[in-house]
Amino acid sequence: MLFVRILGSWLPELQTYRFMQFIAFYTDPYLNFFRRFIPPLGMLDLSPIVAFFCLGIIENILKTLLALILT
């Protein structure tokens, strides 16, 4: 969903579609959390990069915990 949101932000005319509004409704709260610490630099918004990085860390932690529990 984050990837679709990023691509959709490059094409502002897509924001009127219901599908993109649905995506924005669920991804913007997560991205806004990072935007509080990393404000956009003009047209460049680095918050999605940090958001993907954090999701990767959470994924690795969960995989490790599941591996420990299941062994």
C-alpha angles and dihedrals in degrees: 000000000000091000092052089048091053093049091046092053089062090060108049093186088068090065090081093063117098092229092058091046088054091050092047092048092058101035103040096071089055093045093044089059089062094039089064089065100031110037117199114271100224106291093350116091113187096180094094090057091053090044092054090046092053092047089053091052092049090048092053092048091051092047090051093048092048091049090052093048095046096048 
